[in-house]
């Protein structure tokens, strides 16, 4: 084997080694960032703004039935990312609303969520576009609004059925004081 071929192979080998080292450094950095995000302490729900929310349902005789809830407002990306994760019990009259900056097709999941939730996807006009009942705890399956919405409301699992809520009902809430 000639000396030229040996030198050439060393250079190629060093390039592959460098690429491998760079890839490993990148992977380690990405893993560290993911671990840091997961190990971050959860936000305290007591720090989330709260407000009153009302759902109006018209019954078969066109009589309005109103249901009042006290909700936390997930009004920042950090609050929205956490949502009701790590909550082990949710009273029937409590929930969380996720206002969106602009209407869009929204997807949710149940990562680190220990209880079943009903998800009401709310259009910009305040009407419920879709309800997903009893979303499975700890699931990472994406749950979609399928149509542009301006907010998502999460209630205790089974609450939508218990109250007879359905698409077309109206949801209103007051923006919390800053």
PyMOL commands that place a pseudoatom at each C-alpha (Angstrom):
pseudoatom trace, name=CA, resn=UNK, resi=1, chain=A, elem=C, hetatm=0, pos=[0.000, 0.000, 0.000]
pseudoatom trace, name=CA, resn=UNK, resi=2, chain=A, elem=C, hetatm=0, pos=[1.396, 3.391, -0.855]
pseudoatom trace, name=CA, resn=UNK, resi=3, chain=A, elem=C, hetatm=0, pos=[2.005, 6.109, 1.715]
pseudoatom trace, name=CA, resn=UNK, resi=4, chain=A, elem=C, hetatm=0, pos=[-0.391, 8.441, -0.126]
pseudoatom trace, name=CA, resn=UNK, resi=5, chain=A, elem=C, hetatm=0, pos=[-3.312, 6.050, 0.311]
pseudoatom trace, name=CA, resn=UNK, resi=6, chain=A, elem=C, hetatm=0, pos=[-2.640, 5.638, 4.023]
pseudoatom trace, name=CA, resn=UNK, resi=7, chain=A, elem=C, hetatm=0, pos=[-2.589, 9.422, 4.596]
pseudoatom trace, name=CA, resn=UNK, resi=8, chain=A, elem=C, hetatm=0, pos=[-5.741, 9.828, 2.570]
pseudoatom trace, name=CA, resn=UNK, resi=9, chain=A, elem=C, hetatm=0, pos=[-7.531, 7.189, 4.624]
pseudoatom trace, name=CA, resn=UNK, resi=10, chain=A, elem=C, hetatm=0, pos=[-6.480, 8.867, 7.890]
pseudoatom trace, name=CA, resn=UNK, resi=11, chain=A, elem=C, hetatm=0, pos=[-7.945, 12.200, 6.727]
pseudoatom trace, name=CA, resn=UNK, resi=12, chain=A, elem=C, hetatm=0, pos=[-11.199, 10.530, 5.679]
pseudoatom trace, name=CA, resn=UNK, resi=13, chain=A, elem=C, hetatm=0, pos=[-11.272, 8.635, 8.970]
pseudoatom trace, name=CA, resn=UNK, resi=14, chain=A, elem=C, hetatm=0, pos=[-10.689, 11.839, 10.946]
pseudoatom trace, name=CA, resn=UNK, resi=15, chain=A, elem=C, hetatm=0, pos=[-13.540, 13.557, 9.053]
pseudoatom trace, name=CA, resn=UNK, resi=16, chain=A, elem=C, hetatm=0, pos=[-15.907, 10.732, 9.939]
pseudoatom trace, name=CA, resn=UNK, resi=17, chain=A, elem=C, hetatm=0, pos=[-14.733, 10.876, 13.553]
pseudoatom trace, name=CA, resn=UNK, resi=18, chain=A, elem=C, hetatm=0, pos=[-15.316, 14.630, 13.633]
pseudoatom trace, name=CA, resn=UNK, resi=19, chain=A, elem=C, hetatm=0, pos=[-18.829, 14.223, 12.166]
pseudoatom trace, name=CA, resn=UNK, resi=20, chain=A, elem=C, hetatm=0, pos=[-19.629, 11.537, 14.739]
pseudoatom trace, name=CA, resn=UNK, resi=21, chain=A, elem=C, hetatm=0, pos=[-18.347, 13.719, 17.585]
pseudoatom trace, name=CA, resn=UNK, resi=22, chain=A, elem=C, hetatm=0, pos=[-20.373, 16.690, 16.328]
pseudoatom trace, name=CA, resn=UNK, resi=23, chain=A, elem=C, hetatm=0, pos=[-23.500, 14.552, 16.049]
pseudoatom trace, name=CA, resn=UNK, resi=24, chain=A, elem=C, hetatm=0, pos=[-22.998, 13.151, 19.565]
pseudoatom trace, name=CA, resn=UNK, resi=25, chain=A, elem=C, hetatm=0, pos=[-22.529, 16.670, 20.961]
pseudoatom trace, name=CA, resn=UNK, resi=26, chain=A, elem=C, hetatm=0, pos=[-25.716, 17.816, 19.248]
pseudoatom trace, name=CA, resn=UNK, resi=27, chain=A, elem=C, hetatm=0, pos=[-27.673, 14.793, 20.505]
pseudoatom trace, name=CA, resn=UNK, resi=28, chain=A, elem=C, hetatm=0, pos=[-26.382, 15.301, 24.046]
pseudoatom trace, name=CA, resn=UNK, resi=29, chain=A, elem=C, hetatm=0, pos=[-27.392, 18.964, 23.942]
pseudoatom trace, name=CA, resn=UNK, resi=30, chain=A, elem=C, hetatm=0, pos=[-30.885, 18.135, 22.682]
pseudoatom trace, name=CA, resn=UNK, resi=31, chain=A, elem=C, hetatm=0, pos=[-31.291, 15.438, 25.336]
pseudoatom trace, name=CA, resn=UNK, resi=32, chain=A, elem=C, hetatm=0, pos=[-30.129, 17.827, 28.058]
pseudoatom trace, name=CA, resn=UNK, resi=33, chain=A, elem=C, hetatm=0, pos=[-32.622, 20.473, 26.904]
pseudoatom trace, name=CA, resn=UNK, resi=34, chain=A, elem=C, hetatm=0, pos=[-35.460, 17.939, 26.899]
pseudoatom trace, name=CA, resn=UNK, resi=35, chain=A, elem=C, hetatm=0, pos=[-34.459, 16.667, 30.338]
pseudoatom trace, name=CA, resn=UNK, resi=36, chain=A, elem=C, hetatm=0, pos=[-34.246, 20.200, 31.716]
pseudoatom trace, name=CA, resn=UNK, resi=37, chain=A, elem=C, hetatm=0, pos=[-37.737, 20.934, 30.388]
pseudoatom trace, name=CA, resn=UNK, resi=38, chain=A, elem=C, hetatm=0, pos=[-39.155, 17.754, 31.923]
pseudoatom trace, name=CA, resn=UNK, resi=39, chain=A, elem=C, hetatm=0, pos=[-37.397, 18.263, 35.244]
pseudoatom trace, name=CA, resn=UNK, resi=40, chain=A, elem=C, hetatm=0, pos=[-38.580, 21.875, 35.576]
pseudoatom trace, name=CA, resn=UNK, resi=41, chain=A, elem=C, hetatm=0, pos=[-40.851, 22.184, 38.594]
pseudoatom trace, name=CA, resn=UNK, resi=42, chain=A, elem=C, hetatm=0, pos=[-44.533, 22.476, 37.655]
pseudoatom trace, name=CA, resn=UNK, resi=43, chain=A, elem=C, hetatm=0, pos=[-46.123, 25.892, 37.909]
pseudoatom trace, name=CA, resn=UNK, resi=44, chain=A, elem=C, hetatm=0, pos=[-48.445, 26.313, 40.868]
pseudoatom trace, name=CA, resn=UNK, resi=45, chain=A, elem=C, hetatm=0, pos=[-52.094, 26.539, 39.773]
pseudoatom trace, name=CA, resn=UNK, resi=46, chain=A, elem=C, hetatm=0, pos=[-52.508, 29.239, 42.430]
pseudoatom trace, name=CA, resn=UNK, resi=47, chain=A, elem=C, hetatm=0, pos=[-50.362, 31.501, 40.208]
pseudoatom trace, name=CA, resn=UNK, resi=48, chain=A, elem=C, hetatm=0, pos=[-52.688, 31.118, 37.185]
pseudoatom trace, name=CA, resn=UNK, resi=49, chain=A, elem=C, hetatm=0, pos=[-55.304, 33.860, 36.741]
pseudoatom trace, name=CA, resn=UNK, resi=50, chain=A, elem=C, hetatm=0, pos=[-58.882, 32.750, 37.442]
pseudoatom trace, name=CA, resn=UNK, resi=51, chain=A, elem=C, hetatm=0, pos=[-62.198, 33.896, 36.110]
pseudoatom trace, name=CA, resn=UNK, resi=52, chain=A, elem=C, hetatm=0, pos=[-65.849, 32.956, 35.902]
pseudoatom trace, name=CA, resn=UNK, resi=53, chain=A, elem=C, hetatm=0, pos=[-67.071, 31.134, 32.805]
pseudoatom trace, name=CA, resn=UNK, resi=54, chain=A, elem=C, hetatm=0, pos=[-70.601, 30.314, 31.707]
pseudoatom trace, name=CA, resn=UNK, resi=55, chain=A, elem=C, hetatm=0, pos=[-71.899, 27.730, 29.257]
pseudoatom trace, name=CA, resn=UNK, resi=56, chain=A, elem=C, hetatm=0, pos=[-75.380, 28.344, 27.843]
pseudoatom trace, name=CA, resn=UNK, resi=57, chain=A, elem=C, hetatm=0, pos=[-77.243, 25.400, 26.384]
pseudoatom trace, name=CA, resn=UNK, resi=58, chain=A, elem=C, hetatm=0, pos=[-80.591, 25.655, 24.653]
pseudoatom trace, name=CA, resn=UNK, resi=59, chain=A, elem=C, hetatm=0, pos=[-82.771, 22.664, 25.513]
pseudoatom trace, name=CA, resn=UNK, resi=60, chain=A, elem=C, hetatm=0, pos=[-85.299, 21.067, 23.153]
pseudoatom trace, name=CA, resn=UNK, resi=61, chain=A, elem=C, hetatm=0, pos=[-87.896, 23.722, 24.121]
pseudoatom trace, name=CA, resn=UNK, resi=62, chain=A, elem=C, hetatm=0, pos=[-85.385, 26.528, 23.384]
pseudoatom trace, name=CA, resn=UNK, resi=63, chain=A, elem=C, hetatm=0, pos=[-85.109, 27.367, 27.067]
pseudoatom trace, name=CA, resn=UNK, resi=64, chain=A, elem=C, hetatm=0, pos=[-81.637, 28.533, 28.051]
pseudoatom trace, name=CA, resn=UNK, resi=65, chain=A, elem=C, hetatm=0, pos=[-79.871, 26.468, 30.685]
pseudoatom trace, name=CA, resn=UNK, resi=66, chain=A, elem=C, hetatm=0, pos=[-76.789, 28.128, 32.138]
pseudoatom trace, name=CA, resn=UNK, resi=67, chain=A, elem=C, hetatm=0, pos=[-73.889, 26.373, 33.836]
pseudoatom trace, name=CA, resn=UNK, resi=68, chain=A, elem=C, hetatm=0, pos=[-71.320, 28.381, 35.810]
pseudoatom trace, name=CA, resn=UNK, resi=69, chain=A, elem=C, hetatm=0, pos=[-67.686, 27.383, 36.258]
pseudoatom trace, name=CA, resn=UNK, resi=70, chain=A, elem=C, hetatm=0, pos=[-64.650, 28.882, 37.941]
pseudoatom trace, name=CA, resn=UNK, resi=71, chain=A, elem=C, hetatm=0, pos=[-61.663, 28.395, 35.621]
pseudoatom trace, name=CA, resn=UNK, resi=72, chain=A, elem=C, hetatm=0, pos=[-57.938, 28.899, 35.588]
pseudoatom trace, name=CA, resn=UNK, resi=73, chain=A, elem=C, hetatm=0, pos=[-56.713, 30.786, 32.532]
pseudoatom trace, name=CA, resn=UNK, resi=74, chain=A, elem=C, hetatm=0, pos=[-53.729, 29.366, 30.644]
pseudoatom trace, name=CA, resn=UNK, resi=75, chain=A, elem=C, hetatm=0, pos=[-52.765, 32.757, 29.219]
pseudoatom trace, name=CA, resn=UNK, resi=76, chain=A, elem=C, hetatm=0, pos=[-49.030, 32.259, 28.610]
pseudoatom trace, name=CA, resn=UNK, resi=77, chain=A, elem=C, hetatm=0, pos=[-47.155, 29.611, 26.621]
pseudoatom trace, name=CA, resn=UNK, resi=78, chain=A, elem=C, hetatm=0, pos=[-45.775, 28.131, 29.860]
pseudoatom trace, name=CA, resn=UNK, resi=79, chain=A, elem=C, hetatm=0, pos=[-49.214, 27.907, 31.459]
pseudoatom trace, name=CA, resn=UNK, resi=80, chain=A, elem=C, hetatm=0, pos=[-50.739, 26.487, 28.278]
pseudoatom trace, name=CA, resn=UNK, resi=81, chain=A, elem=C, hetatm=0, pos=[-47.961, 23.889, 28.012]
pseudoatom trace, name=CA, resn=UNK, resi=82, chain=A, elem=C, hetatm=0, pos=[-48.648, 22.677, 31.555]
pseudoatom trace, name=CA, resn=UNK, resi=83, chain=A, elem=C, hetatm=0, pos=[-52.433, 23.026, 31.620]
pseudoatom trace, name=CA, resn=UNK, resi=84, chain=A, elem=C, hetatm=0, pos=[-53.950, 20.587, 34.097]
pseudoatom trace, name=CA, resn=UNK, resi=85, chain=A, elem=C, hetatm=0, pos=[-50.891, 18.316, 34.165]
pseudoatom trace, name=CA, resn=UNK, resi=86, chain=A, elem=C, hetatm=0, pos=[-50.172, 16.822, 37.585]
pseudoatom trace, name=CA, resn=UNK, resi=87, chain=A, elem=C, hetatm=0, pos=[-53.701, 17.606, 38.910]
pseudoatom trace, name=CA, resn=UNK, resi=88, chain=A, elem=C, hetatm=0, pos=[-55.112, 14.606, 40.768]
pseudoatom trace, name=CA, resn=UNK, resi=89, chain=A, elem=C, hetatm=0, pos=[-58.665, 15.881, 41.331]
pseudoatom trace, name=CA, resn=UNK, resi=90, chain=A, elem=C, hetatm=0, pos=[-60.848, 18.498, 39.677]
pseudoatom trace, name=CA, resn=UNK, resi=91, chain=A, elem=C, hetatm=0, pos=[-64.147, 19.640, 41.206]
pseudoatom trace, name=CA, resn=UNK, resi=92, chain=A, elem=C, hetatm=0, pos=[-67.219, 19.536, 38.931]
pseudoatom trace, name=CA, resn=UNK, resi=93, chain=A, elem=C, hetatm=0, pos=[-67.458, 23.333, 38.806]
pseudoatom trace, name=CA, resn=UNK, resi=94, chain=A, elem=C, hetatm=0, pos=[-63.780, 23.974, 37.979]
pseudoatom trace, name=CA, resn=UNK, resi=95, chain=A, elem=C, hetatm=0, pos=[-61.828, 23.877, 34.738]
pseudoatom trace, name=CA, resn=UNK, resi=96, chain=A, elem=C, hetatm=0, pos=[-59.193, 25.582, 32.639]
pseudoatom trace, name=CA, resn=UNK, resi=97, chain=A, elem=C, hetatm=0, pos=[-59.583, 27.754, 29.562]
pseudoatom trace, name=CA, resn=UNK, resi=98, chain=A, elem=C, hetatm=0, pos=[-56.845, 28.095, 26.954]
pseudoatom trace, name=CA, resn=UNK, resi=99, chain=A, elem=C, hetatm=0, pos=[-57.453, 31.311, 24.969]
pseudoatom trace, name=CA, resn=UNK, resi=100, chain=A, elem=C, hetatm=0, pos=[-55.565, 31.322, 21.657]
pseudoatom trace, name=CA, resn=UNK, resi=101, chain=A, elem=C, hetatm=0, pos=[-53.959, 34.449, 20.178]
pseudoatom trace, name=CA, resn=UNK, resi=102, chain=A, elem=C, hetatm=0, pos=[-55.736, 33.840, 16.848]
pseudoatom trace, name=CA, resn=UNK, resi=103, chain=A, elem=C, hetatm=0, pos=[-58.161, 31.160, 15.639]
pseudoatom trace, name=CA, resn=UNK, resi=104, chain=A, elem=C, hetatm=0, pos=[-56.410, 27.975, 14.467]
pseudoatom trace, name=CA, resn=UNK, resi=105, chain=A, elem=C, hetatm=0, pos=[-56.851, 24.230, 14.384]
pseudoatom trace, name=CA, resn=UNK, resi=106, chain=A, elem=C, hetatm=0, pos=[-55.722, 23.309, 17.891]
pseudoatom trace, name=CA, resn=UNK, resi=107, chain=A, elem=C, hetatm=0, pos=[-54.397, 20.005, 19.176]
pseudoatom trace, name=CA, resn=UNK, resi=108, chain=A, elem=C, hetatm=0, pos=[-54.176, 18.928, 22.790]
pseudoatom trace, name=CA, resn=UNK, resi=109, chain=A, elem=C, hetatm=0, pos=[-52.790, 15.893, 24.597]
pseudoatom trace, name=CA, resn=UNK, resi=110, chain=A, elem=C, hetatm=0, pos=[-52.971, 14.346, 28.039]
pseudoatom trace, name=CA, resn=UNK, resi=111, chain=A, elem=C, hetatm=0, pos=[-49.251, 13.987, 28.873]
pseudoatom trace, name=CA, resn=UNK, resi=112, chain=A, elem=C, hetatm=0, pos=[-48.743, 13.982, 32.662]
pseudoatom trace, name=CA, resn=UNK, resi=113, chain=A, elem=C, hetatm=0, pos=[-52.490, 14.513, 33.150]
pseudoatom trace, name=CA, resn=UNK, resi=114, chain=A, elem=C, hetatm=0, pos=[-53.741, 12.099, 35.799]
pseudoatom trace, name=CA, resn=UNK, resi=115, chain=A, elem=C, hetatm=0, pos=[-57.505, 12.591, 35.413]
pseudoatom trace, name=CA, resn=UNK, resi=116, chain=A, elem=C, hetatm=0, pos=[-60.004, 12.242, 32.559]
pseudoatom trace, name=CA, resn=UNK, resi=117, chain=A, elem=C, hetatm=0, pos=[-60.946, 15.541, 30.964]
pseudoatom trace, name=CA, resn=UNK, resi=118, chain=A, elem=C, hetatm=0, pos=[-63.687, 16.756, 28.640]
pseudoatom trace, name=CA, resn=UNK, resi=119, chain=A, elem=C, hetatm=0, pos=[-62.358, 19.197, 26.026]
pseudoatom trace, name=CA, resn=UNK, resi=120, chain=A, elem=C, hetatm=0, pos=[-64.639, 21.787, 24.493]
pseudoatom trace, name=CA, resn=UNK, resi=121, chain=A, elem=C, hetatm=0, pos=[-63.210, 23.482, 21.402]
pseudoatom trace, name=CA, resn=UNK, resi=122, chain=A, elem=C, hetatm=0, pos=[-64.663, 26.993, 21.113]
pseudoatom trace, name=CA, resn=UNK, resi=123, chain=A, elem=C, hetatm=0, pos=[-64.961, 29.029, 17.907]
pseudoatom trace, name=CA, resn=UNK, resi=124, chain=A, elem=C, hetatm=0, pos=[-64.294, 32.757, 17.750]
pseudoatom trace, name=CA, resn=UNK, resi=125, chain=A, elem=C, hetatm=0, pos=[-68.051, 33.442, 17.980]
pseudoatom trace, name=CA, resn=UNK, resi=126, chain=A, elem=C, hetatm=0, pos=[-68.167, 31.645, 21.365]
pseudoatom trace, name=CA, resn=UNK, resi=127, chain=A, elem=C, hetatm=0, pos=[-69.990, 28.553, 20.116]
pseudoatom trace, name=CA, resn=UNK, resi=128, chain=A, elem=C, hetatm=0, pos=[-68.687, 25.079, 20.859]
pseudoatom trace, name=CA, resn=UNK, resi=129, chain=A, elem=C, hetatm=0, pos=[-67.336, 23.518, 17.662]
pseudoatom trace, name=CA, resn=UNK, resi=130, chain=A, elem=C, hetatm=0, pos=[-66.482, 20.085, 19.071]
pseudoatom trace, name=CA, resn=UNK, resi=131, chain=A, elem=C, hetatm=0, pos=[-66.418, 18.171, 22.349]
pseudoatom trace, name=CA, resn=UNK, resi=132, chain=A, elem=C, hetatm=0, pos=[-64.021, 15.353, 23.172]
pseudoatom trace, name=CA, resn=UNK, resi=133, chain=A, elem=C, hetatm=0, pos=[-65.337, 13.498, 26.199]
pseudoatom trace, name=CA, resn=UNK, resi=134, chain=A, elem=C, hetatm=0, pos=[-63.269, 11.665, 28.790]
pseudoatom trace, name=CA, resn=UNK, resi=135, chain=A, elem=C, hetatm=0, pos=[-59.849, 12.112, 27.195]
pseudoatom trace, name=CA, resn=UNK, resi=136, chain=A, elem=C, hetatm=0, pos=[-57.607, 9.322, 28.479]
pseudoatom trace, name=CA, resn=UNK, resi=137, chain=A, elem=C, hetatm=0, pos=[-55.135, 10.228, 31.249]
pseudoatom trace, name=CA, resn=UNK, resi=138, chain=A, elem=C, hetatm=0, pos=[-51.414, 10.121, 30.406]
pseudoatom trace, name=CA, resn=UNK, resi=139, chain=A, elem=C, hetatm=0, pos=[-52.064, 9.685, 26.670]
pseudoatom trace, name=CA, resn=UNK, resi=140, chain=A, elem=C, hetatm=0, pos=[-49.884, 11.450, 24.106]
pseudoatom trace, name=CA, resn=UNK, resi=141, chain=A, elem=C, hetatm=0, pos=[-52.418, 10.931, 21.322]
pseudoatom trace, name=CA, resn=UNK, resi=142, chain=A, elem=C, hetatm=0, pos=[-53.130, 14.295, 19.705]
pseudoatom trace, name=CA, resn=UNK, resi=143, chain=A, elem=C, hetatm=0, pos=[-56.733, 15.449, 20.112]
pseudoatom trace, name=CA, resn=UNK, resi=144, chain=A, elem=C, hetatm=0, pos=[-57.713, 17.940, 17.409]
pseudoatom trace, name=CA, resn=UNK, resi=145, chain=A, elem=C, hetatm=0, pos=[-60.380, 20.596, 17.091]
pseudoatom trace, name=CA, resn=UNK, resi=146, chain=A, elem=C, hetatm=0, pos=[-60.526, 19.731, 13.348]
pseudoatom trace, name=CA, resn=UNK, resi=147, chain=A, elem=C, hetatm=0, pos=[-61.587, 23.311, 12.628]
pseudoatom trace, name=CA, resn=UNK, resi=148, chain=A, elem=C, hetatm=0, pos=[-60.190, 26.722, 13.643]
pseudoatom trace, name=CA, resn=UNK, resi=149, chain=A, elem=C, hetatm=0, pos=[-61.037, 27.656, 17.227]
pseudoatom trace, name=CA, resn=UNK, resi=150, chain=A, elem=C, hetatm=0, pos=[-60.147, 30.565, 19.490]
pseudoatom trace, name=CA, resn=UNK, resi=151, chain=A, elem=C, hetatm=0, pos=[-60.122, 28.686, 22.801]
pseudoatom trace, name=CA, resn=UNK, resi=152, chain=A, elem=C, hetatm=0, pos=[-60.234, 25.286, 24.447]
pseudoatom trace, name=CA, resn=UNK, resi=153, chain=A, elem=C, hetatm=0, pos=[-62.033, 24.580, 27.718]
pseudoatom trace, name=CA, resn=UNK, resi=154, chain=A, elem=C, hetatm=0, pos=[-61.100, 21.575, 29.857]
pseudoatom trace, name=CA, resn=UNK, resi=155, chain=A, elem=C, hetatm=0, pos=[-63.616, 20.272, 32.393]
pseudoatom trace, name=CA, resn=UNK, resi=156, chain=A, elem=C, hetatm=0, pos=[-63.705, 17.235, 34.646]
pseudoatom trace, name=CA, resn=UNK, resi=157, chain=A, elem=C, hetatm=0, pos=[-64.210, 14.078, 32.577]
pseudoatom trace, name=CA, resn=UNK, resi=158, chain=A, elem=C, hetatm=0, pos=[-67.902, 13.217, 32.240]
pseudoatom trace, name=CA, resn=UNK, resi=159, chain=A, elem=C, hetatm=0, pos=[-69.126, 16.748, 32.967]
pseudoatom trace, name=CA, resn=UNK, resi=160, chain=A, elem=C, hetatm=0, pos=[-70.158, 17.468, 29.356]
pseudoatom trace, name=CA, resn=UNK, resi=161, chain=A, elem=C, hetatm=0, pos=[-72.335, 14.361, 29.223]
pseudoatom trace, name=CA, resn=UNK, resi=162, chain=A, elem=C, hetatm=0, pos=[-73.760, 14.938, 32.703]
pseudoatom trace, name=CA, resn=UNK, resi=163, chain=A, elem=C, hetatm=0, pos=[-74.870, 18.469, 31.726]
pseudoatom trace, name=CA, resn=UNK, resi=164, chain=A, elem=C, hetatm=0, pos=[-75.969, 17.501, 28.217]
pseudoatom trace, name=CA, resn=UNK, resi=165, chain=A, elem=C, hetatm=0, pos=[-73.462, 19.868, 26.590]
pseudoatom trace, name=CA, resn=UNK, resi=166, chain=A, elem=C, hetatm=0, pos=[-73.108, 19.683, 22.825]
pseudoatom trace, name=CA, resn=UNK, resi=167, chain=A, elem=C, hetatm=0, pos=[-71.654, 21.447, 19.793]
pseudoatom trace, name=CA, resn=UNK, resi=168, chain=A, elem=C, hetatm=0, pos=[-73.423, 24.775, 19.259]
pseudoatom trace, name=CA, resn=UNK, resi=169, chain=A, elem=C, hetatm=0, pos=[-73.648, 25.665, 22.966]
pseudoatom trace, name=CA, resn=UNK, resi=170, chain=A, elem=C, hetatm=0, pos=[-72.264, 29.091, 23.874]
pseudoatom trace, name=CA, resn=UNK, resi=171, chain=A, elem=C, hetatm=0, pos=[-69.293, 29.735, 26.157]
pseudoatom trace, name=CA, resn=UNK, resi=172, chain=A, elem=C, hetatm=0, pos=[-68.517, 33.148, 27.659]
pseudoatom trace, name=CA, resn=UNK, resi=173, chain=A, elem=C, hetatm=0, pos=[-65.983, 34.316, 30.220]
pseudoatom trace, name=CA, resn=UNK, resi=174, chain=A, elem=C, hetatm=0, pos=[-64.530, 37.526, 31.500]
pseudoatom trace, name=CA, resn=UNK, resi=175, chain=A, elem=C, hetatm=0, pos=[-60.895, 38.282, 30.876]
pseudoatom trace, name=CA, resn=UNK, resi=176, chain=A, elem=C, hetatm=0, pos=[-59.212, 38.235, 34.304]
pseudoatom trace, name=CA, resn=UNK, resi=177, chain=A, elem=C, hetatm=0, pos=[-57.887, 41.492, 35.733]
pseudoatom trace, name=CA, resn=UNK, resi=178, chain=A, elem=C, hetatm=0, pos=[-54.132, 41.839, 35.236]
for i in range(1, 178): cmd.bond("trace and resi %d" % i, "trace and resi %d" % (i + 1))
show_as sticks, trace
zoom trace
